[in-house]
């Protein structure tokens, strides 16, 4: 049994949707642009993901666009954006 960890962007994927893909760790759904990362938080950070002081996770695209301000404007509580599955 393996443990798989998924991190979802709190801006573009707050519901934690993950599409089946070709096996890459970093996914962005083509239909709606929702981002996710498969791996631990350290690996996500090395791949451009940012965790804010409030505990929100942002994908590289949303962080580059400065969209973390949207989380502050909406007063969004950090969601369960890190999911661990036992497979």
FIPA-552680 format. One line per field, with one value per residue (C-alpha): residue number from 1; residue in three letters; chain; x, z, y. Coordinates in steps of 0.5 Angstrom, whole numbers, plus 2048, in hexadecimal, padded with zeros to 3 digits. Layout:
BEGIN
donu = (NUM, ...)
lumtor = (Ala, ...)
tigu = (A, ...)
X = (X, ...)
Z = (Z, ...)
Y = (Y, ...)
//
This chain:
BEGIN
donu = (1, 2, 3, 4, 5, 6, 7, 8, 9, 10, 11, 12, 13, 14, 15, 16, 17, 18, 19, 20, 21, 22, 23, 24, 25, 26, 27, 28, 29, 30, 31, 32, 33, 34, 35, 36, 37, 38, 39, 40, 41, 42, 43, 44, 45, 46, 47, 48, 49, 50, 51, 52, 53, 54, 55, 56, 57, 58, 59, 60, 61, 62, 63, 64, 65, 66, 67, 68, 69, 70, 71, 72, 73, 74, 75, 76, 77, 78, 79, 80, 81, 82, 83, 84, 85, 86, 87)
lumtor = (Unk, Unk, Unk, Unk, Unk, Unk, Unk, Unk, Unk, Unk, Unk, Unk, Unk, Unk, Unk, Unk, Unk, Unk, Unk, Unk, Unk, Unk, Unk, Unk, Unk, Unk, Unk, Unk, Unk, Unk, Unk, Unk, Unk, Unk, Unk, Unk, Unk, Unk, Unk, Unk, Unk, Unk, Unk, Unk, Unk, Unk, Unk, Unk, Unk, Unk, Unk, Unk, Unk, Unk, Unk, Unk, Unk, Unk, Unk, Unk, Unk, Unk, Unk, Unk, Unk, Unk, Unk, Unk, Unk, Unk, Unk, Unk, Unk, Unk, Unk, Unk, Unk, Unk, Unk, Unk, Unk, Unk, Unk, Unk, Unk, Unk, Unk)
tigu = (A, A, A, A, A, A, A, A, A, A, A, A, A, A, A, A, A, A, A, A, A, A, A, A, A, A, A, A, A, A, A, A, A, A, A, A, A, A, A, A, A, A, A, A, A, A, A, A, A, A, A, A, A, A, A, A, A, A, A, A, A, A, A, A, A, A, A, A, A, A, A, A, A, A, A, A, A, A, A, A, A, A, A, A, A, A, A)
X = (800, 803, 801, 800, 7FF, 7FC, 7FC, 7F7, 7F7, 7F2, 7F1, 7F0, 7EE, 7EB, 7E6, 7EC, 7EB, 7F0, 7EF, 7F2, 7F9, 7FF, 802, 806, 806, 803, 7FD, 7F8, 7F2, 7F1, 7EA, 7EA, 7F1, 7F0, 7F7, 7FA, 801, 802, 808, 80A, 80A, 811, 811, 80B, 80F, 815, 811, 80E, 808, 807, 804, 802, 803, 7FB, 7FC, 7FA, 7FD, 7FE, 800, 806, 801, 7FC, 802, 806, 7FF, 7FF, 7F8, 7F9, 7F6, 7EF, 7F0, 7F1, 7EB, 7E6, 7E9, 7E9, 7EB, 7F1, 7ED, 7EF, 7F4, 7F8, 7F5, 7F9, 7F6, 7F8, 7F9)
Z = (800, 7FE, 801, 7FC, 7FE, 7F9, 7FA, 7F7, 7F5, 7FA, 7F4, 7EE, 7F1, 7F8, 7F7, 7F6, 7F0, 7EC, 7E5, 7E3, 7DF, 7DC, 7E2, 7E3, 7EB, 7E9, 7E5, 7E3, 7E0, 7D9, 7D9, 7DF, 7E1, 7E8, 7EB, 7EF, 7F1, 7F3, 7F8, 7FF, 801, 800, 7F9, 7F7, 7FA, 7F6, 7F0, 7F1, 7F5, 7FB, 802, 805, 80C, 80D, 80A, 803, 7FE, 7F7, 7F0, 7ED, 7E8, 7ED, 7F1, 7EB, 7E9, 7F1, 7F2, 7F9, 7FA, 7F8, 7FF, 803, 800, 801, 808, 806, 80B, 809, 806, 807, 801, 802, 802, 803, 800, 802, 7FC)
Y = (800, 807, 80E, 813, 81A, 81F, 827, 82B, 833, 837, 83C, 838, 831, 832, 82C, 827, 825, 820, 81E, 817, 819, 816, 815, 81C, 81F, 825, 826, 82B, 829, 82C, 82C, 831, 833, 830, 82E, 828, 825, 81E, 81E, 821, 828, 829, 826, 82B, 830, 82E, 82E, 835, 834, 839, 838, 83F, 841, 83F, 838, 839, 835, 839, 836, 839, 83C, 840, 842, 845, 849, 84B, 848, 847, 84D, 84A, 846, 84C, 850, 84A, 848, 841, 83C, 837, 831, 829, 82B, 825, 81E, 818, 811, 80A, 806)
//
